[in-house]
Amino acid sequence: MPKASKVAVLRTTPKTVLEDYSKLLDLAKYKHKLKPSKDLILKLNLSWSLYFPACSTQPWQLAGVLNKLKKDKFKKLYPVENRTVVTDVRKGERGNRWKPILSKADLKLIDLTTVKWINYKLNDSIALHHIFGDTYKIPEMFIGKNIMHLPTMKCVHGDTLISTSRGLIRIKDMFGKPNLEKKEEKKSFKNRVLTFVGTKQKRTKYVKAIVWRNKSKGKIYKIRLKTGKEVIVSAEHPFLTQEGWVKAKKLNKKQHKIAVLREISSFRERRIKINLKKIKIKKSHNKITYPKRSSPELCRWIAYIVSEGSIENRKNKNYAIHFTNYSDELLSDFKRITKDIFGLKFRSKRSNKHELFVHSKQLVDVLKQLGVLLNNKKQIPSFIYSCTKEEIVNFLVTYIDCDGSIIPKSRQINITTTNENDAKLMQLLFQRIGVVAFSKKRKQHKYKDVFTLSIYADDIIKLNKLKPEFRKSKNKKKLHELLENINKRKNDFTTNYDFIPIHKEKIVHFFEKLPKLSNPFDRRARGNRFWQSLIYYKKRIPRKSFRYLVNALRYKLILLGNYNPDDFSYLDFLLDNALIWEDIVEITNIEKKTDLYDITVLEKSHNFIGNGILLHNTHGHTVMTGAIKNAFGGLVTTRRHHCHKMIHEVLVDILKIQKDIHPNLFAVMDGTVAGNGKGPRTMLPVTANLILASEDQAAIDAVAAKLMGFDPMKIKFLKLAHDQGLGTADLRQIDVVGDSIKNINLRFKTFKSPVIFFDQLFRKRLRFAEHLFFHTPLFRMFIFASEFYHDKLWYPTVGKLRIGKFNKTPWGKLFLSYKANPKIKLTTPTAKQ
């Protein structure tokens, strides 16, 4: 898959760290998000007023970033930090050697407790409204300004059909009537949900999932694709495109192509058990035999009833079932399979030989139990979707015999129906067997709307490989003639939908990694077959042609000895046979408010299949601290200690607020010296020599977690942020540029200091004492205990020994060179210093 986010990573040394920060920001393309003419807040990280390695923003981190910003003519800079119950901004400014660096840049550190705070309305918060109620406040100066963090080492409509292990399920059918008192309702899927894994060994699999019902807020979009598939989603819902996961509100019809699964597999090829309740009747001649399992004959019989059948409800509940068709071959086949399955004989009407009928209350009851008959209206039952391919092919072919047409000249097969839901379900049935069907709607005067499904040349060949058995001899001949026409014009024929979208920046970036090859977008390059294909096909290439070009490039690099499989990951993703790239035909903004349903797939894939379209997850003290945790110090002041109980949820809420009040976010993380163990203050310093930068707060934290040796998707706040579309925490969707991190694992472990241990003990285990210790004046006792333990006990003993060892390292010597002197230069200190 293409990478959704980018994180820049560089190795550095004490001698080159300032220059490396400049390179890092350029590598992360920070100017694409942050403009010199706009106000920029620099949120520093102060976890301790005293200096301890990896605890707070490093002085060289601040100096390197300020050097680059001043060089790029950023003038409106506002360095800020917040005071807490255990830190003092002014002491921390001196203790961490920030003051001389800020003075040299003519900047003053702003204490957020001295600025104006205003009320902020919490929308869709997970935890903050439980802690602060409706009176949450934020700094007024934050609104409308970009922000850069300097830390140290995210929904669909109820009618959407979800593919599950037991067939198709409408999400809204899982819930009853909406509860007006509840803003959100939650349920778990009884059956597993189909998700796209994307590995070569297994394309799709069934996983557990949870679904929420929410009241719609904000804009709702209806996305319709070229094949007629459509889905209604919220503005924040992501779709997989050639550029990665893109939210619905940012989709562009001309620019983006949406990924759709070519074939929905992972179904066990076995016949389904059918549990039918038998009803007793008096007349013995009308009794029927009940089928126990699905079969090709049963699916064919259901297709006959749905397409050409009718149910007549007479007096005294005397039901009559009719089947009308002008083909003697179909009439005889219908008679035969009805007798084989149910033991009933259909008779011909005297007035019309082409109409068969039978009186059977039991058979009508069977139709209702199978889902063929609902409110006295016919429909395609959803269980057909879970049947074997053989059974599905029998159903579709029979439907084509009854209500379809084969047109050899135009090389297509058409099916017509007046039921919109049947048209959608039939399109998904074709997708189940790997055949692409186009759905079109046309209005007829004085009649119902007619929906037409069309299958074209390439997919007719696929259907023919599944050995369809048409009962009409005319259709057999027409299919044979159609296949001959396709074979005659095979060389001239190119499919009208299976194109590979070309993303220019991605392709150029690919060729930048291959210096021995010319730029494919260079028109002056003679014999450039890549460029010629782009011109001919208007920046999209048929799959076969694109595969030929990519394999030619691959072969050329193998001969040159410069082949790296990782360089072809994006091209291989585009060429994945499991995906089809569909054009967006229409994006409509729906004004009507309705219930929306959020699905969370409890697996790393984080996607599910809705209406045949690949859709992303919609719903959503820490293991590690980083960019997201750094915002905690800027947007929470009073009562922040109450947030520790729900810290993961609070961090996600704060990330939502940041995205709402700041036009752009950016983070520059220092990993030159990382902290292992009892954070955030009593840690063991570990030299890592790494610096990171990204515009995606979740992505940079995910990469940092990976470097430390943790799985980002197992860290709760990162998982929540990723699932809610607030950022990318899945490493497979993150493009790491700069130095490679594949072989880096610091093998960090998390431990709790005594202060945090007792804090969580009273909040989570001894809850009866929580109010007494944290909501009364007794809380000051814990503040005093924390200051005494850290500042008076641990720092002068254990901390002093660790700092002494650290000061002998190159990074320790660099820190000592930043003396508390405003005249210090913002250049890298020499070795003598």
WOPECOR-V870667 format. One record per residue. RES is the residue in three letters. PHI is phi in radians with two decimals (999 if undefined). Layout:
res=RES phi=PHI
res=RES phi=PHI
//
This chain:
res=MET phi=999
res=PRO phi=-1.23
res=LYS phi=-1.42
res=ALA phi=-1.42
res=SER phi=-2.38
res=LYS phi=-2.14
res=VAL phi=-2.26
res=ALA phi=-1.62
res=VAL phi=-2.32
res=LEU phi=-2.34
res=ARG phi=-1.46
res=THR phi=-2.52
res=THR phi=-2.36
res=PRO phi=-1.02
res=LYS phi=-1.37
res=THR phi=-1.99
res=VAL phi=-1.08
res=LEU phi=-1.18
res=GLU phi=-1.15
res=ASP phi=-1.19
res=TYR phi=-1.12
res=SER phi=-1.14
res=LYS phi=-1.13
res=LEU phi=-1.07
res=LEU phi=-1.14
res=ASP phi=-1.16
res=LEU phi=-1.12
res=ALA phi=-1.43
res=LYS phi=0.93
res=TYR phi=-1.19
res=LYS phi=-1.21
res=HIS phi=-1.18
res=LYS phi=-1.85
res=LEU phi=-1.88
res=LYS phi=-1.76
res=PRO phi=-1.01
res=SER phi=-1.38
res=LYS phi=-1.68
res=ASP phi=-1.16
res=LEU phi=-2.32
res=ILE phi=-1.59
res=LEU phi=-1.83
res=LYS phi=-1.56
res=LEU phi=-1.38
res=ASN phi=-2.06
res=LEU phi=-2.14
res=SER phi=-1.75
res=TRP phi=-2.70
res=SER phi=-1.17
res=LEU phi=-1.50
res=TYR phi=-1.45
res=PHE phi=-2.55
res=PRO phi=-0.94
res=ALA phi=1.23
res=CYS phi=-1.55
res=SER phi=-2.29
res=THR phi=-0.96
res=GLN phi=-1.30
res=PRO phi=-1.08
res=TRP phi=-1.25
res=GLN phi=-1.13
res=LEU phi=-1.14
res=ALA phi=-1.15
res=GLY phi=-1.10
res=VAL phi=-1.19
res=LEU phi=-1.14
res=ASN phi=-0.97
res=LYS phi=-1.17
res=LEU phi=-1.13
res=LYS phi=-1.17
res=LYS phi=-1.14
res=ASP phi=-1.56
res=LYS phi=1.14
res=PHE phi=-1.43
res=LYS phi=-1.89
res=LYS phi=-1.64
res=LEU phi=-1.92
res=TYR phi=-2.32
res=PRO phi=-1.23
res=VAL phi=-2.37
res=GLU phi=-2.76
res=ASN phi=-1.99
res=ARG phi=-1.51
res=THR phi=-2.18
res=VAL phi=-1.22
res=VAL phi=-2.14
res=THR phi=-2.28
res=ASP phi=-2.19
res=VAL phi=-1.07
res=ARG phi=-1.21
res=LYS phi=-1.13
res=GLY phi=-1.15
res=GLU phi=-1.08
res=ARG phi=-1.36
res=GLY phi=-1.14
res=ASN phi=-1.69
res=ARG phi=1.10
res=TRP phi=-1.46
res=LYS phi=-1.02
res=PRO phi=-1.10
res=ILE phi=-1.24
res=LEU phi=-1.16
res=SER phi=-1.12
res=LYS phi=-1.09
res=ALA phi=-1.58
res=ASP phi=1.01
res=LEU phi=-2.17
res=LYS phi=-2.13
res=LEU phi=-1.28
res=ILE phi=-1.63
res=ASP phi=-1.46
res=LEU phi=-1.14
res=THR phi=-1.30
res=THR phi=-1.73
res=VAL phi=-1.75
res=LYS phi=-1.39
res=TRP phi=-1.95
res=ILE phi=-2.14
res=ASN phi=-1.22
res=TYR phi=-2.30
res=LYS phi=-1.43
res=LEU phi=-1.40
res=ASN phi=-2.06
res=ASP phi=1.01
res=SER phi=-1.36
res=ILE phi=-1.59
res=ALA phi=-2.26
res=LEU phi=-1.04
res=HIS phi=-1.18
res=HIS phi=-1.27
res=ILE phi=-1.57
res=PHE phi=-1.84
res=GLY phi=1.20
res=ASP phi=-1.67
res=THR phi=-1.91
res=TYR phi=-1.33
res=LYS phi=-2.18
res=ILE phi=-2.35
res=PRO phi=-1.13
res=GLU phi=-1.10
res=MET phi=-1.20
res=PHE phi=-1.29
res=ILE phi=-1.17
res=GLY phi=1.47
res=LYS phi=-1.79
res=ASN phi=-1.22
res=ILE phi=-2.40
res=MET phi=-2.16
res=HIS phi=-1.60
res=LEU phi=-2.14
res=PRO phi=-1.51
res=THR phi=-1.96
res=MET phi=-1.00
res=LYS phi=999
res=CYS phi=999
res=VAL phi=-2.04
res=HIS phi=-1.36
res=GLY phi=-1.15
res=ASP phi=-1.46
res=THR phi=-1.16
res=LEU phi=-1.53
res=ILE phi=-1.76
res=SER phi=-1.39
res=THR phi=-2.17
res=SER phi=-1.19
res=ARG phi=-1.98
res=GLY phi=1.87
res=LEU phi=-1.52
res=ILE phi=-2.30
res=ARG phi=-1.35
res=ILE phi=-1.03
res=LYS phi=-1.14
res=ASP phi=-1.23
res=MET phi=-1.30
res=PHE phi=-1.91
res=GLY phi=-1.55
res=LYS phi=-1.23
res=PRO phi=-1.06
res=ASN phi=-1.58
res=LEU phi=-1.16
res=GLU phi=-1.39
res=LYS phi=-1.68
res=LYS phi=-1.36
res=GLU phi=-2.53
res=GLU phi=-2.14
res=LYS phi=-2.22
res=LYS phi=-2.56
res=SER phi=-1.77
res=PHE phi=-1.18
res=LYS phi=-1.17
res=ASN phi=-1.77
res=ARG phi=-1.30
res=VAL phi=-1.75
res=LEU phi=-1.34
res=THR phi=-2.27
res=PHE phi=-1.58
res=VAL phi=-1.50
res=GLY phi=1.55
res=THR phi=-1.41
res=LYS phi=-1.20
res=GLN phi=-1.27
res=LYS phi=-2.47
res=ARG phi=-1.42
res=THR phi=-2.34
res=LYS phi=-2.74
res=TYR phi=-1.74
res=VAL phi=-2.39
res=LYS phi=-1.35
res=ALA phi=-2.64
res=ILE phi=-2.16
res=VAL phi=-2.22
res=TRP phi=-2.02
res=ARG phi=-1.95
res=ASN phi=-2.19
res=LYS phi=-1.40
res=SER phi=-1.12
res=LYS phi=-2.31
res=GLY phi=1.45
res=LYS phi=-1.40
res=ILE phi=-2.17
res=TYR phi=-2.07
res=LYS phi=-1.92
res=ILE phi=-1.81
res=ARG phi=-2.05
res=LEU phi=-1.76
res=LYS phi=-1.10
res=THR phi=-1.34
res=GLY phi=1.73
res=LYS phi=-1.16
res=GLU phi=-2.57
res=VAL phi=-2.61
res=ILE phi=-1.86
res=VAL phi=-2.42
res=SER phi=-1.37
res=ALA phi=-1.12
res=GLU phi=-1.57
res=HIS phi=-1.30
res=PRO phi=-1.49
res=PHE phi=-2.09
res=LEU phi=-1.41
res=THR phi=-2.13
res=GLN phi=-1.18
res=GLU phi=-1.78
res=GLY phi=1.85
res=TRP phi=-1.34
res=VAL phi=-2.15
res=LYS phi=-1.19
res=ALA phi=-1.02
res=LYS phi=-1.21
res=LYS phi=-1.83
res=LEU phi=-1.21
res=ASN phi=-2.19
res=LYS phi=-1.03
res=LYS phi=-1.40
res=GLN phi=-1.62
res=HIS phi=-1.83
res=LYS phi=-2.10
res=ILE phi=-1.74
res=ALA phi=-1.41
res=VAL phi=-2.26
res=LEU phi=-1.19
res=ARG phi=-1.21
res=GLU phi=-2.43
res=ILE phi=-1.72
res=SER phi=-1.88
res=SER phi=1.21
res=PHE phi=-1.49
res=ARG phi=-1.24
res=GLU phi=-1.37
res=ARG phi=-2.48
res=ARG phi=-1.29
res=ILE phi=-1.46
res=LYS phi=-1.29
res=ILE phi=-2.05
res=ASN phi=-1.70
res=LEU phi=-1.91
res=LYS phi=-1.41
res=LYS phi=-1.46
res=ILE phi=-1.95
res=LYS phi=-1.53
res=ILE phi=-2.33
res=LYS phi=-1.42
res=LYS phi=-1.33
res=SER phi=-1.27
res=HIS phi=-1.30
res=ASN phi=-1.72
res=LYS phi=-1.19
res=ILE phi=-2.15
res=THR phi=-1.67
res=TYR phi=-1.70
res=PRO phi=-1.22
res=LYS phi=-1.71
res=ARG phi=-2.41
res=SER phi=-1.22
res=SER phi=-2.73
res=PRO phi=-1.01
res=GLU phi=-1.17
res=LEU phi=-1.14
res=CYS phi=-1.12
res=ARG phi=-1.16
res=TRP phi=-1.12
res=ILE phi=-1.12
res=ALA phi=-1.11
res=TYR phi=-1.07
res=ILE phi=-1.17
res=VAL phi=-1.15
res=SER phi=-1.46
res=GLU phi=-2.17
res=GLY phi=-1.65
res=SER phi=-2.66
res=ILE phi=-2.06
res=GLU phi=-1.89
res=ASN phi=-1.75
res=ARG phi=-1.62
res=LYS phi=-1.17
res=ASN phi=1.01
res=LYS phi=0.97
res=ASN phi=-1.65
res=TYR phi=-1.48
res=ALA phi=-2.17
res=ILE phi=-1.89
res=HIS phi=-2.02
res=PHE phi=-2.38
res=THR phi=-2.15
res=ASN phi=-2.81
res=TYR phi=-1.64
res=SER phi=-1.78
res=ASP phi=-1.12
res=GLU phi=-1.13
res=LEU phi=-1.25
res=LEU phi=-1.09
res=SER phi=-1.21
res=ASP phi=-1.18
res=PHE phi=-1.10
res=LYS phi=-1.04
res=ARG phi=-1.14
res=ILE phi=-1.25
res=THR phi=-1.15
res=LYS phi=-1.20
res=ASP phi=-1.17
res=ILE phi=-1.48
res=PHE phi=-1.90
res=GLY phi=1.32
res=LEU phi=-1.89
res=LYS phi=-1.93
res=PHE phi=-1.50
res=ARG phi=-1.92
res=SER phi=-1.51
res=LYS phi=-1.33
res=ARG phi=-1.18
res=SER phi=-1.34
res=ASN phi=-2.57
res=LYS phi=-1.19
res=HIS phi=-1.57
res=GLU phi=-2.09
res=LEU phi=-1.85
res=PHE phi=-2.65
res=VAL phi=-2.72
res=HIS phi=-1.77
res=SER phi=-2.78
res=LYS phi=-1.22
res=GLN phi=-1.10
res=LEU phi=-1.17
res=VAL phi=-1.13
res=ASP phi=-1.13
res=VAL phi=-1.10
res=LEU phi=-1.06
res=LYS phi=-1.19
res=GLN phi=-1.19
res=LEU phi=-1.30
res=GLY phi=1.61
res=VAL phi=-1.32
res=LEU phi=-2.02
res=LEU phi=-2.34
res=ASN phi=0.95
res=ASN phi=1.07
res=LYS phi=-2.14
res=LYS phi=-1.36
res=GLN phi=-2.79
res=ILE phi=-1.34
res=PRO phi=-1.23
res=SER phi=-1.23
res=PHE phi=-1.16
res=ILE phi=-1.00
res=TYR phi=-1.07
res=SER phi=-1.61
res=CYS phi=-1.27
res=THR phi=-1.27
res=LYS phi=-1.05
res=GLU phi=-1.04
res=GLU phi=-1.20
res=ILE phi=-1.15
res=VAL phi=-1.08
res=ASN phi=-1.06
res=PHE phi=-1.10
res=LEU phi=-1.17
res=VAL phi=-1.13
res=THR phi=-1.13
res=TYR phi=-1.13
res=ILE phi=-1.13
res=ASP phi=-1.04
res=CYS phi=-1.51
res=ASP phi=-2.14
res=GLY phi=-2.24
res=SER phi=-2.59
res=ILE phi=-1.91
res=ILE phi=-2.04
res=PRO phi=-1.09
res=LYS phi=-1.10
res=SER phi=-1.58
res=ARG phi=0.93
res=GLN phi=-2.64
res=ILE phi=-2.11
res=ASN phi=-2.04
res=ILE phi=-2.26
res=THR phi=-2.08
res=THR phi=-2.71
res=THR phi=-1.74
res=ASN phi=-1.76
res=GLU phi=-1.12
res=ASN phi=-1.14
res=ASP phi=-1.13
res=ALA phi=-1.11
res=LYS phi=-1.13
res=LEU phi=-1.16
res=MET phi=-1.14
res=GLN phi=-1.11
res=LEU phi=-1.23
res=LEU phi=-1.13
res=PHE phi=-1.11
res=GLN phi=-1.12
res=ARG phi=-1.05
res=ILE phi=-1.76
res=GLY phi=1.44
res=VAL phi=-1.99
res=VAL phi=-1.58
res=ALA phi=-2.07
res=PHE phi=-1.69
res=SER phi=-1.89
res=LYS phi=-2.29
res=LYS phi=-2.05
res=ARG phi=-2.37
res=LYS phi=-1.61
res=GLN phi=-2.14
res=HIS phi=-1.13
res=LYS phi=1.16
res=TYR phi=-2.19
res=LYS phi=-1.26
res=ASP phi=-1.12
res=VAL phi=-1.97
res=PHE phi=-1.92
res=THR phi=-2.04
res=LEU phi=-1.80
res=SER phi=-2.15
res=ILE phi=-2.10
res=TYR phi=-1.96
res=ALA phi=-0.78
res=ASP phi=-1.01
res=ASP phi=-1.36
res=ILE phi=-1.17
res=ILE phi=-1.09
res=LYS phi=-1.10
res=LEU phi=-1.10
res=ASN phi=-1.16
res=LYS phi=-1.18
res=LEU phi=-1.49
res=LYS phi=1.01
res=PRO phi=-1.26
res=GLU phi=-1.96
res=PHE phi=-1.36
res=ARG phi=-1.52
res=LYS phi=-1.39
res=SER phi=-1.16
res=LYS phi=-1.10
res=ASN phi=-1.18
res=LYS phi=-1.09
res=LYS phi=-1.15
res=LYS phi=-1.11
res=LEU phi=-1.11
res=HIS phi=-1.08
res=GLU phi=-1.15
res=LEU phi=-1.10
res=LEU phi=-1.14
res=GLU phi=-1.14
res=ASN phi=-1.09
res=ILE phi=-1.16
res=ASN phi=-1.15
res=LYS phi=-1.15
res=ARG phi=-1.84
res=LYS phi=-1.08
res=ASN phi=-1.24
res=ASP phi=-1.51
res=PHE phi=-1.56
res=THR phi=-2.26
res=THR phi=-1.10
res=ASN phi=-1.65
res=TYR phi=-2.42
res=ASP phi=-1.50
res=PHE phi=-1.85
res=ILE phi=-1.71
res=PRO phi=-1.29
res=ILE phi=-1.88
res=HIS phi=-1.76
res=LYS phi=-0.97
res=GLU phi=-1.09
res=LYS phi=-1.16
res=ILE phi=-1.17
res=VAL phi=-1.09
res=HIS phi=-1.07
res=PHE phi=-1.10
res=PHE phi=-1.32
res=GLU phi=-1.15
res=LYS phi=-1.36
res=LEU phi=-2.08
res=PRO phi=-1.11
res=LYS phi=-1.43
res=LEU phi=-1.98
res=SER phi=-1.41
res=ASN phi=-1.16
res=PRO phi=-1.18
res=PHE phi=-1.71
res=ASP phi=-1.50
res=ARG phi=-1.16
res=ARG phi=-1.33
res=ALA phi=-1.24
res=ARG phi=-1.26
res=GLY phi=1.21
res=ASN phi=-1.37
res=ARG phi=-1.19
res=PHE phi=-1.10
res=TRP phi=-1.14
res=GLN phi=-1.05
res=SER phi=-1.17
res=LEU phi=-1.12
res=ILE phi=-1.14
res=TYR phi=-1.18
res=TYR phi=-1.75
res=LYS phi=0.97
res=LYS phi=1.10
res=ARG phi=-2.60
res=ILE phi=-2.16
res=PRO phi=-0.99
res=ARG phi=-0.97
res=LYS phi=-1.10
res=SER phi=-1.15
res=PHE phi=-1.15
res=ARG phi=-1.11
res=TYR phi=-1.08
res=LEU phi=-1.14
res=VAL phi=-1.14
res=ASN phi=-1.14
res=ALA phi=-1.14
res=LEU phi=-1.12
res=ARG phi=-1.08
res=TYR phi=-1.14
res=LYS phi=-1.13
res=LEU phi=-1.22
res=ILE phi=-1.11
res=LEU phi=-1.16
res=LEU phi=-1.38
res=GLY phi=1.29
res=ASN phi=-2.12
res=TYR phi=-1.55
res=ASN phi=-2.33
res=PRO phi=-0.97
res=ASP phi=-1.11
res=ASP phi=-1.17
res=PHE phi=-1.73
res=SER phi=-1.07
res=TYR phi=-1.20
res=LEU phi=-1.15
res=ASP phi=-1.16
res=PHE phi=-1.11
res=LEU phi=-1.09
res=LEU phi=-1.52
res=ASP phi=-0.98
res=ASN phi=-1.14
res=ALA phi=-1.31
res=LEU phi=-2.01
res=ILE phi=-2.10
res=TRP phi=-1.69
res=GLU phi=-1.73
res=ASP phi=-1.27
res=ILE phi=-1.53
res=VAL phi=-1.58
res=GLU phi=-2.64
res=ILE phi=-2.16
res=THR phi=-1.99
res=ASN phi=-1.54
res=ILE phi=-1.65
res=GLU phi=-1.48
res=LYS phi=-1.18
res=LYS phi=-1.38
res=THR phi=-2.66
res=ASP phi=-1.32
res=LEU phi=-2.05
res=TYR phi=-2.15
res=ASP phi=-1.80
res=ILE phi=-2.01
res=THR phi=-2.07
res=VAL phi=-1.47
res=LEU phi=-1.51
res=GLU phi=-2.55
res=LYS phi=-1.17
res=SER phi=-1.17
res=HIS phi=0.98
res=ASN phi=-2.57
res=PHE phi=-2.59
res=ILE phi=-1.84
res=GLY phi=-2.17
res=ASN phi=0.96
res=GLY phi=1.42
res=ILE phi=-1.85
res=LEU phi=-1.35
res=LEU phi=-2.10
res=HIS phi=-1.57
res=ASN phi=-0.90
res=THR phi=-2.05
res=HIS phi=-1.55
res=GLY phi=-2.86
res=HIS phi=999
res=THR phi=-1.42
res=VAL phi=-1.21
res=MET phi=-2.45
res=THR phi=-2.02
res=GLY phi=-2.87
res=ALA phi=-1.14
res=ILE phi=-1.17
res=LYS phi=-1.15
res=ASN phi=-1.10
res=ALA phi=-1.21
res=PHE phi=-1.01
res=GLY phi=-1.31
res=GLY phi=-1.71
res=LEU phi=-1.96
res=VAL phi=-2.28
res=THR phi=-2.08
res=THR phi=-1.25
res=ARG phi=1.04
res=ARG phi=-1.15
res=HIS phi=-1.12
res=HIS phi=-1.29
res=CYS phi=-1.33
res=HIS phi=-1.12
res=LYS phi=-1.18
res=MET phi=-2.17
res=ILE phi=-1.06
res=HIS phi=-1.13
res=GLU phi=-1.17
res=VAL phi=-1.10
res=LEU phi=-1.09
res=VAL phi=-1.19
res=ASP phi=-1.07
res=ILE phi=-1.17
res=LEU phi=-1.11
res=LYS phi=-1.09
res=ILE phi=-1.10
res=GLN phi=-1.02
res=LYS phi=-1.15
res=ASP phi=-1.45
res=ILE phi=-1.68
res=HIS phi=-1.82
res=PRO phi=-1.05
res=ASN phi=-2.51
res=LEU phi=-2.07
res=PHE phi=-2.65
res=ALA phi=-2.39
res=VAL phi=-2.15
res=MET phi=-1.85
res=ASP phi=-1.72
res=GLY phi=-2.14
res=THR phi=-1.10
res=VAL phi=-2.21
res=ALA phi=-1.80
res=GLY phi=-1.89
res=ASN phi=-2.03
res=GLY phi=1.90
res=LYS phi=-1.38
res=GLY phi=-1.52
res=PRO phi=-1.60
res=ARG phi=-1.97
res=THR phi=-1.60
res=MET phi=-1.78
res=LEU phi=-1.79
res=PRO phi=-1.16
res=VAL phi=-2.25
res=THR phi=-1.33
res=ALA phi=-2.03
res=ASN phi=1.02
res=LEU phi=-2.23
res=ILE phi=-2.34
res=LEU phi=-2.33
res=ALA phi=-2.66
res=SER phi=-2.95
res=GLU phi=-1.50
res=ASP phi=-1.76
res=GLN phi=-1.11
res=ALA phi=-1.21
res=ALA phi=-1.16
res=ILE phi=-1.18
res=ASP phi=-1.18
res=ALA phi=-1.15
res=VAL phi=-1.15
res=ALA phi=-1.08
res=ALA phi=-1.11
res=LYS phi=-1.10
res=LEU phi=-1.09
res=MET phi=-1.32
res=GLY phi=1.85
res=PHE phi=-1.83
res=ASP phi=-1.56
res=PRO phi=-0.99
res=MET phi=-1.31
res=LYS phi=-1.75
res=ILE phi=-1.60
res=LYS phi=-1.01
res=PHE phi=-1.19
res=LEU phi=-1.24
res=LYS phi=-1.09
res=LEU phi=-1.11
res=ALA phi=-1.11
res=HIS phi=-1.15
res=ASP phi=-1.14
res=GLN phi=-1.58
res=GLY phi=1.28
res=LEU phi=-1.54
res=GLY phi=3.04
res=THR phi=-2.00
res=ALA phi=-1.96
res=ASP phi=-1.46
res=LEU phi=-1.05
res=ARG phi=-1.20
res=GLN phi=-1.84
res=ILE phi=-1.98
res=ASP phi=-1.65
res=VAL phi=-1.58
res=VAL phi=-1.86
res=GLY phi=1.76
res=ASP phi=-1.47
res=SER phi=-1.25
res=ILE phi=-2.06
res=LYS phi=-1.02
res=ASN phi=-1.73
res=ILE phi=-1.73
res=ASN phi=-2.60
res=LEU phi=-1.33
res=ARG phi=0.94
res=PHE phi=-1.32
res=LYS phi=-2.32
res=THR phi=-1.84
res=PHE phi=-2.33
res=LYS phi=-1.90
res=SER phi=-1.24
res=PRO phi=-0.97
res=VAL phi=-1.13
res=ILE phi=-1.19
res=PHE phi=-1.04
res=PHE phi=-1.22
res=ASP phi=-1.04
res=GLN phi=-1.30
res=LEU phi=-1.09
res=PHE phi=-1.29
res=ARG phi=-1.44
res=LYS phi=-1.90
res=ARG phi=-1.74
res=LEU phi=-1.76
res=ARG phi=-1.14
res=PHE phi=-1.11
res=ALA phi=-1.71
res=GLU phi=-1.06
res=HIS phi=-1.09
res=LEU phi=-1.10
res=PHE phi=-1.55
res=PHE phi=-2.02
res=HIS phi=-2.12
res=THR phi=-2.32
res=PRO phi=-1.01
res=LEU phi=-1.12
res=PHE phi=-1.07
res=ARG phi=-1.04
res=MET phi=-1.09
res=PHE phi=-1.22
res=ILE phi=-1.11
res=PHE phi=-1.09
res=ALA phi=-1.10
res=SER phi=-1.13
res=GLU phi=-1.10
res=PHE phi=-1.14
res=TYR phi=-1.14
res=HIS phi=-1.32
res=ASP phi=-1.47
res=LYS phi=-1.75
res=LEU phi=-1.84
res=TRP phi=-1.30
res=TYR phi=-1.10
res=PRO phi=-1.25
res=THR phi=-1.90
res=VAL phi=-1.15
res=GLY phi=-1.06
res=LYS phi=-1.09
res=LEU phi=-1.13
res=ARG phi=-1.19
res=ILE phi=-1.18
res=GLY phi=-1.07
res=LYS phi=-1.14
res=PHE phi=-1.13
res=ASN phi=-1.12
res=LYS phi=-1.48
res=THR phi=-1.46
res=PRO phi=-1.00
res=TRP phi=-1.25
res=GLY phi=-1.15
res=LYS phi=-1.15
res=LEU phi=-1.13
res=PHE phi=-1.11
res=LEU phi=-1.10
res=SER phi=-1.22
res=TYR phi=-1.47
res=LYS phi=-1.32
res=ALA phi=-1.31
res=ASN phi=-2.30
res=PRO phi=-1.04
res=LYS phi=-1.53
res=ILE phi=-1.10
res=LYS phi=-1.45
res=LEU phi=-1.54
res=THR phi=-2.18
res=THR phi=-1.22
res=PRO phi=-1.09
res=THR phi=-1.40
res=ALA phi=-1.11
res=LYS phi=-1.15
res=GLN phi=-1.10
//
